[in-house]
Amino acid sequence: MSEERYSDPVRRLLERGKVDYGEWDDYTLDGIGPEHVDELIRMAGDMELNNGDPESLEVWAPLHAVRALGQLRAEAAVGPLLDLLDYAAEVNEDWFLVDIPHALERIGPAAVQPAGECLLDSSRPDMARAETSHALRLIASAFKEARRACAMALSRALQDYRQTDRFLNAVIVWDLVELRAIGAAPLMEAAFEADVVDLAVGGDWEEAQIELGLLEERLTPARDWFRESMGLPPLAELEALSISEGTGKKQKRKRKQQKQARQRNQDR
């Protein structure tokens, strides 16, 4: 039945099967172009396909459609893709959670305003809002002309830090840090002081200041916030490291580890 709902060349996406995690196919080589955007949007949100047999080839078609929409920079797809993020968060569909922000990144500046509005929408799942935050950071990194608008959208969302989930606050903070949004530093500091930022995501305000270039080194001893959040004792390796290496070298390594941890969270 799925084949009957789509025309070539979109229909051939039903036969592609599993996607490659890191590399996106060039769908234009199969003849897919702007004239197929409406069909691709429909395929991306096709619940019969999304909820199909996990061992089938067809179940991967919506993800191919998402990637094709990003590749085509299909502005009409921004709203549907943001809605699809909500679905992905509700069912914990990791592929969509990873790929939709990258599709929005490729669409570019046209996605900034809708994404900013969705980030402010407290009725959306927190994970969907977190991935929307990541999308804004990705767009800002890819399009310099959109950087200020993206930083402003993230800052507006952080202003509600007292009513926002701690994890989401942390995601927004560290996306702002990645953008070196110095102007948002007072707002970030206020969120940390209010103790509404999940420190396990990227660290504390001192770590954020160091990344922003506002502080040269920590004023207090470094801590493994992620392990603490899990109720785990400090790693013996880190204890040995504090004895055998200088403080500056230790702090540099610690910051690198935390940055890598943030990146793993953002690419989940």
N, C-alpha and C positions, 0 to 999 in steps of 0.2 A: 504493500500500500504506500510506503514511503516514496518509492520510485515514481509513483503516479503523481505525486504532489509537486515534483520538481522537474524542471526541464534541463537539458544539457546546456552548458557544461556543469552547472551546479549539481545536477543529479550524480555526476561522477564522483563527487565528494563522498557519497555513500559507500564507495568501494575502496577508498584510500586506506582506511584502517588507522592504526595507532600513529600518533604524531611523534616527532622527535622533540625531546624536551628542550634542547638548546637552540636548534636551528629551525627556522620557519621555511616552509616550501614557498616557491614563487608561483602563486596561483594564476598569475597572468599568463604563464606559459601554457596553461590549459584553456586559455580563451576566456577566463573570468575577468570581467571588467565592470565599470560603473553601472552599466545597464542591468547588472545582476544584483545590485545592492538590496533591493526589496526582497528578493528570494533568499539571499544570504541571511538577512535579518530574521526572516521567518524560520529558516533552518536552525539558526543559532538558538532560538527560543522554542524549538519543536520539542514538546515534552514527551511525545511518543519516542523520539530518538534519544533524548536525554535520559529517559527512564528505561531504555531498552536493555536487551541482553548484554551484560558487560563483556562477554566474549565475542560479540559480533563486530563486524566492520562498521556497521551503520552507527553504532553508539559514539564513534569518534567524529562523525560528520559535523555536529554542532561546533566542536572545537575548531575544526578546519574552517568553518564559516566565520567564526570569531576572528581568526587570524587573517582570513581573506579580507574581511571588513577593515581591519587595521591597515593592512597593506594597501588597500584602495583609498585610505584616508576618508572613509565614508562618514561625513558629518551627520547624516540622517540616522546613523547607527548609535550615536552617543547615548541617547535616552534609553533605547532598548538594551544596550550593553550595561548601563548602570543598573537597570532593573534586573538584568541577569545576574549581576553581582549579589543582589539580595537573595535570589534563589540559590546561588552557589553557597552563600554563607549559611542559609537555613539547612541545606543538605550536606554541608561540608564537602563540596566538590572542589578539590584542590586545584585541578587543572584550570578551571575557570578563574579561580581566585588568583592564580599566577598570571594567566594569559590576558585576561580582560584589561588589567592596568597597562600592560604593554601594548595592547591594541589601541587603547585610548591615547597612549603616548604617541603612537604613530599617526593617529588622527590629528593630534596637535592642539593648537590654541583654541580651536572651536569647541573643544571639550572642557575648557577651563570653567566657564560660568556654570554649566549644568553640573559638573563635578563638585564645584564649590557649594552649590545649593544642596546637593545630596549629602555632602559632608556635614552640613548644618542640620539635616533632618534626623531628629532623635528617634523617629519611628522606625528607622532602618536598623537592621542588625549591626551590632558594633563591628563585627568582622568585615562586613561590606563597607562600612564607613572607613575602616582602617585601610582597606585596599584602595578606596577612593583617594585617601590621603596619599598613598604611595603613587597613585596615578598622577596626581598633581605634581609630586616631586619629579617623577620621570619626565613629564611634559616640560617642566621648568628646566631640566637638565638638557633636554633635546632642542628646545626652542628658546633662545635667549630673550626674544621679544615677549615671551609669556612668563618670564621668571618673576617679575614684580607682581603680576596678577595672581600667580600661583601662591606666592608667599603671603599675599594679602588674604587669599581664600583660606589658607591654613591658619593664619593668625586669627581671622574671624571665628573659625571653629574653636580655637583654643580659648577664646574669651569666655566660653561657657564651661570652663574647666571644673567648676564646682558641681555642675549637674552632669558631667560626662564621666564615663567609665575610666578607671585608672589606666587600663591597658591602652584604650584609645587615646587618652591624653598623652601617654608616652610615645605612641606612634607618631602623633602630630608633632610633638616636640622634636623628635629625632629626625623627622622629615624636614622640619625647619632648620635644624642644625646642619643636615646634609646640604641644604641650600645656602648655608652661611648667612642666614637671615638675621643679621645683627640687630636690626631695628625691632625685632620681636623678642630680644633678650629680656627686657623688663617683664614682659608677659610670661615668658617661660620661667623666669625666676619666681614670679608670684605663684605659679602653678606648683613648682617644687616646694616652696615655703608652705603652701596649703596642704602638702602631703597628699596630693591627688594624682601623682605620676608614678606609674609602676616602674620602680628602679631596675627590675629584672630585665626590662627591654633593652636599655642602653646604658644605665648607670645614673648617677646623681647629678646635681647641678654643677658640681666641680668638674665632672667629666665633660658636661655640655660646654662649660666655659672654655675648657682647654681646646675642645674641637672648634669652637668659634674664634679662638685666638684671643680671648679675653683674660686668660689665665695661663701662666707659663707651666705651672706644675701644681699638683694637689697640695692643699693646705692641711688635709687630714689623711690618715692612712687609707690606702686603697682597700676596697672590699669587693668580694665576689658576690654581687647582688643576686645574680641568677641562682647560684648554689644556695645562698641564704634563703631565697624564696622557696626553694625545694626542701628546706630543712636539712641540708647537707653540710657537713663540716668543711672547712677550707681544705683545698688540695695540699697534700704533703709537698708536692713539687713547688707550689707557690710559697710555702713556708721556707723551704730550702732556698728558693730564689731570693727571698728577702734578706737572707744571710750572706749568700755568695755573690750577689750582684749589687751594684750601686743603686740608690733610690731612683735616680733619673732613668736608668736603663730599665728598671723594673716597671716604672710607671708607663714608659713608652710601650713596653710589651703588653702591659695590661690594657692600655687604650686600644692597641691593635686587636687584642682578643675581643674586646667589647664591640668594636666596630664590625668585626667579622660576625659576631653573634647577631648584631642588628641586621646585617645583610642577609643572614640565613633566615631570620624572621620575615624580612621584607620579600624574599624570594620564595616563600613557602607556597 
